[in-house]
């Protein structure tokens, strides 16, 4: 079954209009002519939720019989399968965590906050982010950037940006003690 964009979706995708998240917008861009199953499989399974939300909000339409089966059986299906496959799926919050995503967030923050106000400082942060090849050096650049934000926009703004960065970073082994600790081999009775 193929989904189609509505006029509301076309308006959302027009330049200067941004009310949806980046993932919702990217899914809308791909919607015309894509099978429903392909869209639902995107983003490690989160695509199904996004498609349902976009359909409910009127951004996507399909054949007349499509919305009721998509919306109604999902709660029953998740209850029925919650014993097996849902254990294998990462939580939505975990699937969004990555160093690449955190790095892009820092580049975006640099552009939004420094590019117009202080182009030289923005260029300095961009170069530092480009040369940062590991987690700690990237976080050092982020800390320097947030210190500058604290000086110009206030500590609250810097704290909110830091908090968002922490949400995007993958959990480190130090942050989750016991996750990667060595275990003793099991004793087999023979």
N, C-alpha and C positions, 0 to 999 in steps of 0.2 A: 504494500500500500504506500502510495506516494503522498507526502504532505505538501501543501502549498502555502506560501506567504500571503497574509492578508494585507489590506491597505495600511492597517495599523503597523504591521511589520515593516513595510516599505518606508513609512514615515520614520520609524525608529532607526532605520539604516541610512537615512539621508544625512548629509553632512551637518554637523552642529547639534544633532539630537542624540543624547545618550542617557537613557533612563534605565537600561538593562545592564547587567554585568557583562564582562568581556566574554565569558563562556556562553551566555545566552545570545549575545550578538553574533558570535562565531557560529553557533548552531543555526541561527536564523539565516546567516549568509549561505550556509550549505543546504538549507531545507528544500528548496525547489528542485524537484526531480530526484531526490534521495529517498531510498526506501526507509520506512519508519524504523525497521530493525537496525539499520546502520546508524541512524541518529541516536537511538536508545542505547546503543553499545558504546557510544563515545564517552570519554572521560572516566574510564574504569567503571562503567555502569551508572554513573551519575547522570548520564545523558537522558535516561528514562524519566527521571524526576524533572529535568529541565524541559523536556518535550511536553510532559503533562502540564507543567506550569505555563508554558508558552501557549498551549492549546486553551487552557482555562482562561488565560488573560486575553485571548483573542488575537494572538500574533500568528498562529498557525491554524490551518483548517485541513481537513481530509475528507474522505468519503463520509456520508451521513452516518453510516454505521460504525465509523472508527472511534469517536470519542467515548461512547459508553463502554465498549469492551476494554479500552485502555484504562479508563478510570476505575471501573467497578471491580474487575478481578485482581488488580494489583494488591490491595490490602489482603485479600484471601491468599493470593499466591505467596506473598511475603510471609504470612503466618504459616502457610504449609511448608515452605522451604526454609524457614528460619533455623531449622535444626542442622542443615547441611551447608549449602553454598554461602549463606551470609557470613559464616565464620571465616571463609577464605577471603572475602572482600574486605579491603581496607575501609576504615571509616572515612567519610568524606573529608574530614579535617586532615587526616593523615595523607590522603592521596594528593592533596594540594601542596604538601611540603616538599621543597626541593631547593638545592643551592642555586640552580639556574633561575628559578622563580624569585628567590630572594635577591639575586644579583640584578634581575630585571627591575624589581621593585626599587632597588637603590638607584639604578640609572634613571628610572621614571621620576623618583623623588628629586634627584639632582636637576633634571630638566624642569620640573614644575616649580621648584623653589629657588633655583639659582640662575638659570640660563638667562633670564631677562634682567634680573636685579644685579647680578655680579657675574658677567660672562667669564672673567678670568678665573674666578673661584670655581665656577661650573666646569670649566675646562680642566682645572686641576683635579677635581673629584672624578671626572670622566676618565682621565688618564690613570689615576690611582685605581679605579675600579677595573680598568682594562688590564692592568698589570697584576692585580690581585688574583692569584691562581689557586688559593686554598681558602678554606673557611675562615681561619683566624685573620688572614690579611684582609679578606673582604669585610669581616666584622670590624677591623680596625678603621677601615675607610668609612664604614657606616657610622661608627662612633664619632669620628671627626666631623662627619656631615651633620649628625644630630646635635653635636656640641654647637656648631655654627647655627643650626636652627634654634637651639635654646637661647642663644645670644640675640638673635634677631626677632624670633616669633614667640619666644617664651618657653618655659620648661614644660608646660602642659602639652604644647604642640610637639615638642621633641619626644616626650614620653609616649604620646599616642603613636608617633611614627615608629619608635622603638618596639612598642607592643605589637604593632602590625608586622614588623620584620620578624619578630620572634615567632609569630603565628605561621610565617612562611618558611622558616628554617626547619630542616629535618631535625628530629631529635638526635642529639649526639649521644654516644655511649656514656659519657660522663653525666648527662642529664637523666638518663634512665638506668640507674644502678641495678645490677642484677640481670639486665637484658642480655649482655654479652659475656657474662662471667663464665669462667671455666667450670665444668661440672666433673664430678668423679665418675669413672666408669661403673656401670652396674655390675654387681657380683652375681654371677650365674651359679645356681646350685646344680650340681651334677650328679 
